[in-house]
Amino acid sequence: MYDLPKFKAAAVQTSPVFLNPQATTDKACTIIKEAAGKGAQLVAFPEVFIAGYPYWNWIMSPVQGSKWYELLYKSAITVPGPEVTQLCQTARETGTVVVMGINERGQSLGEIYNTILIIDETGTLIGKHRKLVPTWAEKLTWTGGDGSSLKVYPTQLGPLGVLACGENTNTLARFTLLAQGELIHIASYISLPVAPPDYNMAEAIKIRAAAHSFEGKLFTIVSCSTISKEIMEVLKEDVPDVETLLTRKDSAFSGIIGPNGAVVGSPLIDEEGIVYADIDLNKCIQPKQMHDILGHYNRFDIFDLRVNTAPQRSITFTDGNSSFNSLTTNTPDKG
């Protein structure tokens, strides 16, 4: 009889070792081993966990933040690279699927991508996604990715897709993943206490996850970072009142959402820890009888979504007889 996978997932809510990729990778591997020891077969980490988020974009002027941008670039990692190799080895040793957010150095000097790595249980880097559009102040830091990384990846646990933070509000990006058969969605976030005063970030994260799960009839695993005292101490040299700016409550949410849009188990709000939940993909079947926006509950004779999955290229050289491309700065490297 046809049956879908059942497994335990872990959503990590913690802070990186700020701007220290090796120490953060070590921390991540320790967490993977801890989660695997408790039966998790999938471990999801926050947005740009290796090795930190550019909070200075929100609390400093662009001129003040320029030196921090250089530090972030120097602490960004390459794919492939030693940190990725270490993560892959830990995934293989523990038999877990690992989803990890990183700052990725691009091909052009000074170029940084907000990237999510997907590593399968054999320790193979099966894919990476570059955030399509940096959100708001993030445009001071990251280059946008392209449609070549808007993919769903087959894993032993089921078809898995990823989006970073604000991308989870992009209806067309989300539908692109759903249309490729996504059943497990990883939404990676950072704690953002600098949102407008009347904006509850934790609730907003939960609403986005619930919307995607309910519309697509799938499971969403949300992993959000926290802001450690270490991060605030580092930034304090330029922003003396940094603790006032970066300690507002309800700024982080990590949890797991089922195909009915409801939270599975107990989420974490602001506090550090790991959220665990048992996932049964068979629960994605029955809700499709009501609303299958990929099938009977849509009108593709009316709607026509076209997605450009070609890698963006900065230049094309031609010798008159043929052409070839070079400097593919937005093309995902092969891991």
N, C-alpha and C positions, 0 to 999 in steps of 0.2 A: 504494500500500500504506500502511496506517495506521502512522504512526511518531510517537514522542514526542520532545520536545526534548532536545538535548544541549547543555551549556554548562559554562563554568567559573565556580565560585563562590569567593568570598573571605570568610573569617571573620577579623575584626579582633580582636586581643588587645592592648589598650593602655589607657592612663589618660587621663582628660579633663584639661583645664586647669581645675583645681578651682574650682567655683562661678563660672566665667567663661563664660557661654553663647556670647558672640561669638567668643572665642578658641578655644573647643572646636569650634564650628561651622566655623571656618576650618581647624582641624586635620583635622576630618572630611572636608572637601571636598578637602584635599590628599591624604588617604588614598584617597578615592574615585578621584581622578584617577590615582594611582599604581597602584591595583588594576586599573582599566580599561586602563591602559597595558600591563598584563601579561595582558590578555585576559579579565579577569573581567567577567561580565555581571550578576552579583549580588554585592552587598557588604553584609555583615551586621555591625552594630555592637553593642557590649555594652548591657546594661541601664542605664537612666538615664545614658547616656554624656554627654548634655548636661543638666547639667554637674556630675554627681557624685552619689555615694551617701552616705547619712547614717550614716557609720561611728560617729558619736558616740552613736547609740542603743545600741551594743554596749559602749562603753568609758567612757561617762559616765552619771551619774544623769540621769533625766528633767529635773530642774531645771537641771543643768549644760548639758544639751543644748538647752534652750529657745532660747537666743540663736542657736544654729546652725540650728535649725529656721527661725527668721525669715530668716536669711541664705539658706537653701536656697529658701524661698518667693520671695524677691526675685530669685534667680537662675534660677527656673523660667521656662519660656517659654510663650507662648500658641499655640494652633493655630486659625486661621492666625496667622502672625506673621513677622517679618523673617528669623529663623533658618530657619524652614521654607521660606520663599521661596528662600533661598540654597541650601538642600539640594536643592530641586526643580530649580533652575536647573542645578546641578552634575550631577544625575542626567540631565537632558535633554541637556546638553552631551556627556556621556560615554556616553549610551545604556545606562545601567545601572539595574537595579532596586536600590533602597537601602532597607534596613530599619534603623531608628534608634531607640534608646532615649532617652527624654527625661523630665525632670521637667516636668509640665504644670500650669500654674496653672488652677485651676477657677474656676467662676463666683462662688462664695462666697469672701469675703476669707479668706486663710489656708489655702485648700483646695488640696492638691497630689495629683496622680495620677502613678503610675508607668505611663508610656504608651510604646507602641511605634508608630512611624509606618511605613507601607508606601507607598513612592513608586515609581511605575513608570518605565519607560525613557523615557517622554515627558515626565517631570518632573511628572506629576500625582499629587497625594496621593490615593491610592485607598482608604486606610483607616487607622484607628488602633485599637489595642487598649489598654484600660486594665486593668492587673493586677487580677484579681477579688478576691484576698485578700492583703493585705500579710502577709509571713511573720514571725512571732515578734516581734522588737523593732521591725520595720518598722511595726507598728501605731501607733507613736508619731508617724509621719510621714505616711503616705499614706491617702487615702480609697480604698475599694474601688470597682472598676468594676462593670459589670453585663453581662448576657447580650447586650446589643445589639451589643457589639464582639467577640463570640466567633464570628468569621467566617473563611471561606477566600476569598481574593481571586484572581481570574483575572489572570494575567500572561502575557507572551509566552513565559516560561520554563516555565509550568505553574501549577497551583493551589497557592497559598502561604498558610500559616497561621503564627501566631506565638503564643508564650507566654513569660512572663517568669519566669525563675529557678524558685522553688518551685512555680509553677503546673504545671511539667512533671512533678510527682508526682501531679497531680490526674487520676485515671483518667477521670472523667466529662468534664472539660474537654477532655482529649486525644481522647476518643472523639467528642465533638461536632465537632471539627475533621476527624477521619478520615471521619465520616459525610457531610461536605460535599465529599468528594473530594480532600482534601489529599494532595499528593505531595511538596511541599517544606515542611519544617517548620523555622522559625527559633526557636532556644532562646537567649534572651539571659540572661547571668549577670553577677554581680560577683564579684571575688575576695573570699573570706570566710575569713580566717585566724583569726577569733575563734570558729570552730565548736568543739564539744567536742574534747578532746585526742585521743580515739581515732577521730575522724571525718576521713577523707581526702576533702577537698572535691573535688579534681580527679577522683578515682575516682568519687565520687558523681555528679558532673555527667555523666561518661562513661556510667555505668550508666543514668541516666535517659534519655539520648539514645538509647542502644542499645535500651532497652526500647521506646521509642516507634517507632523505625525498624523493629525486628523485628516488633512487633505489627501495625503499619500497613502494612509493606512499602513504606517510603518513605525519602527522604533527609532527615537532620536536620543542619542547620548550626548549630554551637554557637559563640557569640561571647561571650567573657568579658573583663571589664576587669582591669586591674592597679592596684596601689597605688603611686603614685610617691612619691619623696622629698619632693616639693612638698606632697603631701597630708599626709604625716606631719608636716612642718615646721609647716603651718598649724594642725594639731590639737594640736601639742606644747604650746602655751600653756596648755591646760587639762589635758593628760595627758602629763606629763613622760616616762613610759616607753612612749610610743606606738609606738616602733620595735619594742620587745619584743612588743607586742600584735599588731602588724600585719605582721610579716615571716615568719610561719611558711610553710614550703615546702608544696607540693602544695595550693595554695589556689585555683588558676585552671587551667581547661582550655578550650582552643578547638580545634575540629576538625570534621571532617565524617564522618558515619556513614551507611553504605549500608543498603539494605533487608534485608540479611542480619544486621544488627546489628553489623557489623565496621567499624572505623575505616578510612576511605579516606585513603591518604597518611599523612603524619606530623603528628600534632597538636602543639600548643604547651602546655607545662605551666609556668606561672609567668612565662616569658619573654615579652617584647613582640615583636610581629611580625604577619604576616599568613599565614594558612594558605590554600593554594589546592588545589582538587581539581576534576577533571573529573567532571561528573555526566551520566549517561545514564538518563533516566527510563524507558526501555524495560526496564531491569533491575528495575523494580517489578512487572513482569507475571508472570514465572514463579513467584516465591514465593507469589503469590496462589492458585496451584493447590493448595498445601498448607494454608495458613491464610488464608482471607479472612473476617476477623471482621465485615466489612460485608456479607457475602453468605452463601455456602454453609456457612461455619464459624461460624454463629451460629444462635440460635433466638429470633427476634423474636416468636414466639407465646408465649414464656416471659418474655422481657425487654422492657421498655417504658421507654425513656428519654425524658423530656419536658424540654425546655429553654425557659426563659422568656427570650425575646429582647426583651421590652418594656423601653424605657429607664426607669430608676427616676426618680421625680419627688418633689420635696420638698413640693409642695402642689398642690391642685386647687381653683380658684375656680369658683363656680357662681352664676348670676343667677336661678335658679329655672326657667328655660326651657332653658338649655344650660350646659355646663361647658367650661372651658378650663384648660389646665395652664400653670404658670409655674415659674420657678426650677428648671429641669431640670438640677440640679447634676451628675447622673450621666449625662446624655445626651451622647454624643460630639459635639463641635462639628464642623461640616462644614468641611473644609479646601478 
